[in-house]
Amino acid sequence: MKKIIIFLLFFVIGLNTWAQRPSSKEGRPSGQRPKIGTVTGKVIDADTKQPLEFVTVALYSMRDSSFITGASTDTQGRFKITEVPAGKMFAKVTFIGFEENNSPPFAIKPDKREQFLGNLILSPSAKSLDEVTVTAERDAMEIGIDRKTFNIGQDLTTVGGSMTDALKNIPSIDVDSEGTLSLRGSSNVTIFIDGKPSNLTSSSDADILDQIPASSIERVEVITNPSAKYDPEGTSGIINIVLKKDRKGGVNGNASVTVGNNNKYNASVGVNARISKVNVFANYSGRYQDRYADKTQTQNNFNEQGDFTDYNQQFTHREDNRQSHMLKTGFDFDINDYNNIYFSALFNTGERKKDENLDIHYLLPDNSQIERINRINKTTSDDKNQEYNFGYRKTFVNPKQTLDVSGQYSDGSRTTDGNYNEYEYVNGILGTSPILEQRNTNPTNSKIYLGQIDYVQPLGENGTLETGWKTTGRDIQSDFYSESLAGNGNWTPDDSLNNNFNYQEQIHAFYVMYRHEFGKWGIQGGLRAEQAYTTSHLEDNAVTEEQKVENNYFALYPTLHIAYKFQEARELSVGYSRRVNRPRGRMLNPFPDYANPQSLRQGNPYLKPEFIDAIEATYQHGWDKVTLTGSLYYRYTHDAMQRVQSARPDGVMVMTWDNVESSQSYGAEAIASYNMTDWWKFSGSANVYNLLISGSSGDLDLSNQAWAMTGKLTSSTNLTKTLSLQVSGRLSSQRATAQGYIAPMGGVDVAVSQKLFNGKGTLQARVTDVFNTYKFNVYSEGIGFNSDMTYDWESRVGYLTFSYRFGKSGKKPKRKGKSSGGSSGGGIDMME
């Protein structure tokens, strides 16, 4: 590994030296001055001393004041103007709300081709910026060559909600009753926080996502065809959740409080201070939620001849209490104009209490009762997570040339304590003494660490080479200890249940990627090489011998993206990527979860990763009031991982995982927005796809095929200048699984927002699932059984939220841009 790192460093240094050699192009049409120069600099706010972006820097001739060429500043206030002809000139700097400023004269000569103008200062104009209206609403969706970015700030139906609430309204993403995310019909999706894996998203039941408030999210990136720079994990792609980190000048902040019916409370506060070269921020949020859910399930059992032998009905009522606290804090420090270091820390604690009453009826085909039991399950889960991110970023005179060195350490723990009492009905009367008393504890610790280096080197005017190295490690340890109350009144260990399971993983990756623009065309190609080392270790107990499974493999992941811009607002891109989905945690642990004795869940330590080949074509067309984005996609999955259900001879259901031969999915997705008037806008999306599963698990044939559709529609209305109304609806058709289907489901959310205190305050009210129709129903069948389950949780909830922005930030007006309702967005940017 040392040799590879040394090679990488020499490779980067060599590229840097080679790429900064002066160009030898001197050819030009007769009569024109040679375009040999480069002019760079930075634009600074005179009051806040902070960089200004989107500033226009234009070069004019000293001879006749004629315009020569120009550019605009980037997010760090830097500009670079290339192909500047020889001669004497000056730079004029202009920006709305600021006084115009001219640089001193300078000259481009054959022996002095580069001019660095240093810091150009802009002072606010005499008219106060408070009197200048600068409208610049970020598009709800922006399109890059390998991703779609959704800015959720305009979605009123997520105000006061959780991260799960925010994600369910985004096109392509669906959230089921257990909080599990799926992307284009596949639940095998990778979730990142700020571009990195996190213990905040490693929970199998997605509890953590429901603890994080939607107000902490800046944007969500849906990357269905990741480039070679990104981890290739996830069957359907990557969902990258970017948390807020303000960089405004001065001291400013925001606070909000939310109240919902049936004991639901949220509160958050964020403060940011930008003083000179240091930016410090801190964001806190707290949540308290009481919820309930009801589940009914009917399971029919059959013998080997296919005769109906018996069935059981399960009725579950659950009271659920969740509370959590999250704090994210950090700083950025600009050492100088070209060097920056940063650090952030995130702390999260959460507690979940579940009280379940499970009633199980065992019956014969003639409906006569065999047995009836009642089980009381009380579980408490305590979560603690801490995460640290740090790094160094260097930029050069050419702002597109960058070097990033970063690291992360994430440490998460969850301890689940359960108490289970089982009672029997005798002659229809519930007994008062339990026939079984059991308690257990399940501490799980997860550590993630990573280090990476990324280098970007411009090649010529339109080419860019990127390369980097990344090492990621995971260490997951799960211990389970159970004991039951014996007849003598003593608690005795359940030796057949107690187990210790460990999972370790190391992945070393190197990538190289090249991007180039020529005319209306753009191309991006890359290759990522990864060496993975994984070990699953189950320690022996009273009934099971020690199991240690190692799976080490090397794989290459090529990517290719091509884009063509027909004209403004009309663009086409085509992409290919190879990806992998690795099993972890509960998917590998072979010991069952006994929370429901009639329905057990256990992992498969021999489960292999699945590899995916994906192709996607996206076309965007914009008109005056309408923007339409359409995608066609296809993915082929080798050794596809599927949930497998089977019935034991005693009728107990067992759910596990297995690899089948393959699965295929192909479909079409459309995202559209329509600005019907200046005050009424619509946005919507639809995804139609076909899922084909091929293969078997033992004697069980898991082959299945079906079409499915999901759709979302949002209406946003500005009733007055300060009052807004939003209505959102979503619908999913019947969807195929390996052993059955998920029934159609849908719901409607409504929100209204009133601005107060000159726009600094906002009062918002919303109701989720207004018609109480969002229920989850799944049918499955296999050897010896079929099952029908319906899950109905508290989905209709009313919320009232008040938020307020305080403090005074530095004067930093934003780019004046077109307003967008819903899904219009930026173009396919090859350099993004």
PARONU-298905 format. One record per residue (C-alpha): residue in one letter; x negated, y, z negated. Coordinates in steps of 0.5 Angstrom, whole numbers, plus 500, padded with zeros to 3 digits. Each point is the difference from the previous one (the first is absolute). Example, Ala and Ser with C-alpha at 12.3 -4.5 7.8 and 13.67 -1.06 7.14 Angstrom:
A475491484S498507502
end
This chain:
M500500500K494505498K498499508I506502502I501506496I493502502F502499507L506504499L496506497F495500506F506499505V503507497I494504500G498498507L507502503N500506496T493502503W502498507A506503500Q498507498R495501506P502506504S503498506S497500507K506502504E498506504G504499506R506506502P503503505S497506504G501506497Q502498493R496500493P497494498K505497494I494498496G502503493T503498493V503504495T502498493G502503494K505500494V506505498I501502493D506503496A497507497D504499494T500493498K493498504Q503494502P500498508L506501504E502495505F504501507V496507501T499502507V493502502A499503507L494502503Y500507504S494502505M496506498R500503507D508501501S503497494S503494505F502494496I495494501T502494496G503498493A502495495S503500493T498498493D501493497T502498493Q494502497G500507504R494498505F500501507K496498506I500503507T497496505E498501507V499508499P497503506A493504499G501508499K501505494M507499497F503501493A506496496K507502499V503497494T508500499F505497496I507502498G500504493F493502500E496506503E496498507N493500499N494500505S493497500P494504501P497499507F496494502A497497506I500493503K493499504P497494503D495500494K505501495R506496502E503499493Q503506496F503499493L504506497G500498493N506502496L505504503I504504495L508501501S503505496P508500498S504505505A503507496K506496501S501496494L500492502D506500495E504504505V498496506T504494502V496494503T504494502A496494500E504493499R496494500D503495505A503495497M496495504E494501503I497495505G492497501I497495505D501495494R505502495K506504499T500505494F506502496N501506496I505498495G501507497Q506502504D504494498L504502495T503493498T493498497V500506495G500498493G499492503S494496500M495498505T505494502D505505501A496504505L497494504K507497501N502506504I494500505P501496507S497493500I500499493D505496496V501499492D504494498S503499493E493498496G497506503T496496505L498504506S500498507L498503507R503498506G503494497S494497497S499501492N492498501V498507500T494504497I502506495F494505499I500506495D496505503G497496506K497495495P503493496S502501493N503497494L506504501T502496506S498493498S506498496S504495504D506502497A499508502D502502493I494505501L503503506D506502496Q496503494I497506505P504506502A502502507S498507498S492497499I500498508E497505505R501496506V501492502E496498506V503494503I494496504T503495504N493499505P495502495S493502503A493496499K499505494Y506498496D500493496P504495505E504498494G508499501T504496505S504506502G495505499I498505494I505505496N495505497I503505495V496506499L501504493K500507500K494504498D501507501R494505502K503507500G497505498G501503493V504497494N507497502G504494498N507497500A504497496S507496500V505496496T505495502V506497497G504494502N506497498N500494495N493502497K495502505Y495505499N494503504A495505499S494503503V495505500G494502505V495506499N495502505A494505499R495502505I495504498S494502504K497493503V504496495N507497500V503496494F507497500A504496495N507497502Y504496494S507496501G504497495R506495502Y505497496Q505495503D506496497R503495506Y504494501A501495505D504494501K498493504T505494502Q497494503T503494503Q496494501N502493504N496494499F500494505N497493500E496497505Q506498504G502507500D506499495F502505496T499498493D500506495Y500508500N498505495Q502507499Q496506497F502506497T495505497H501507497R494504499E499506496D493504502N496505497R494503503Q496506497S493502503H495506500M495502505L495505500K495502506T494505499G494502504F496505503D496502506F494504500D497503506I492500499N500505506D503500507Y498493502N500496494N506498496I501495494Y506498497F503496494S507497498A503496495L507497499F503497494N506496500T504497494G507496501E504496496R506496502K505496496K505495503D506497496E503495505N506495498L500494505D506496500I499493504H506495502Y498493502L506497504L502494504P503501507D507500497N498506496S500496494Q495502495I494496498E496505496R500508498I494503497N499508498R493502500I498507497N493503503K497506497T494502503T495506499S495502505D494505498D496503505K494504500N496503506Q494504501E497502506Y494504502N498503507F493504501G496502506Y496504504R502504507K495503504T502504506F495503506V500506504N505496505P506499495K501494504Q494497497T501497493L497495495D504497494V497496495S506498495G501495494Q506497496Y501496494S507498498D502496494G507498498S503495495R507498499T503496494T506496501D503497493G507496501N505497495Y504495503N506497496E505495503Y507498497E504494503Y508500500V504495497N507499502G500507503I497503494L493503499G496498495T497504495S493496499P496500506I498494503L493503502E496506497Q494501504R495506501N494502504T495505502N497502506P494505500T498501507N493505502S499502507K493504502I499503506Y493503502L498503507G494504503Q500503507I496504505D503503506Y497505505V503503506Q495503506P503504505L497498507G500505505E506505500N506494501G497494496T499498493L497494497E502497493T496495496G500498493W500494495K504498494T500495495T506498496G501496494R506497496D500496493I507498498Q501496494S506497497D501496494F507497498Y501497493S507497498E503497493S506497498L504500494A500492497G505497496N495501494G501507501N493501502W498503507T496495504P496502506D503498507D493496502S504498507L501508502N494503497N495502505N494505502F500502507N494505503Y499503507Q494503503E499503507Q494504503I501503507H494503504A502504506F496504505Y504504506V498504506M505504504Y499505506R505505502H500504507E505505503F500501507G505505504K507497498W497493497G497498494I497494498Q498497493G497493499G497497494L497493497R501498493A496494497E501498493Q498494496A504498494Y499496494T506497496T501495494S506498497H499496493L505497496E497497493D502494498N505498495A504494496V503498507T496503505E493500502E495505502Q501503507K496505504V501502507E495504504N501503506N495504504Y500502507F498505505A504504505L500505505Y506505501P500504507T504506501L502504506H504506501I501504506A504506501Y503504506K503507499F505502506Q501507498E502504494A504495496R500494504E495495498L498493500S496495496V498493500G497496495Y497493498S497498493R499493497R501500492V500495494N505499495R497497493P504496495R498502493G503500493R507496499M499498507L494495498N502498493P503493500F503501493P508501500D503506497Y505497495A505507499N505496503P500493499Q505498506S495504505L493500499R494504504Q493497501G494502505N496496504P493500499Y498497507L504506503K496502506P500507503E504502506F497504506I504504504D499503508A504506501I502504506E504507500A501505505T503507498Y503505504Q502507497H504505504G503507498W505505502D502507498K505497494V498492501T494496498L500493502T495494498G500493502S496494499L500493503Y496495495Y498493500R496496495Y498493500T498497493H495494499D501495494A506505498M501500492Q508498499R504499493V502493500Q506498495S501493498A505496495R497495495P504493499D503504494G503506504V494505498M498504505V493502501M497506505T493499502W496503506D497496506N497501507V504499506E497499507S502507502S505506500Q502505506S503506499Y502505506G504506500A502507502E500506495A503507501I499507496A504506502S502507498Y505505502N500507498M507501502T500507497D495505496W504497494W502493502K495494501F500493501S495495500G500492501S497494501A502493503N495493500V503494504Y495494499N500493501L497495495L497493502I498495495S496494502G498494496S501496494S498499493G500492498D506497503L504507500D501503507L499508499S501502507N505505501Q502506504A505506500W500507502A501506495M501507500T499506495G502507501K500506496L503507501T500507496S504506501S496507497T505506500N498507497L507502498T497507498K493503500T499497493L505494500S498493503L504494501Q497493502V504493502S495494501G503493502R496494501L502493503S497493501S503495504Q500492498R492498500A497493501T496497495A496493500Q506496497G506505501Y502507501I501507496A507503501P501507502M499505495G501508500G501506497V501508500D497505495V502507500A496506497V501508499S495505499Q500507497K494505500L500505494F495505498N498503507G498493502K496498494G505496497T505494503L506497497Q501493503A506495499R500493504V504494500T497493502D504495503V506504500F505494502N497495496T498495506Y493499499K500493498F495494502N502493502V496494502Y501493503S495495500E500492501G495495500I500492499G505498495F503507499N503507502S501506496D503507500M498506496T503507499Y496505496D504506498W496506497E502507497S499503507R505506499V497505496G501507499Y494505499L499507498T493503501F497507498S493502503Y496507499R494502504F495505495G494503500K497505506S496496505G495504505K502503506K500494505P506501505K501494505R500499507K506502503G503494503K507498503S505497495S501493501G506496497G498493499S496496505S497505504G492500499G493502502G497497507I496493500D494503498M494496502M495503495E505499494
end
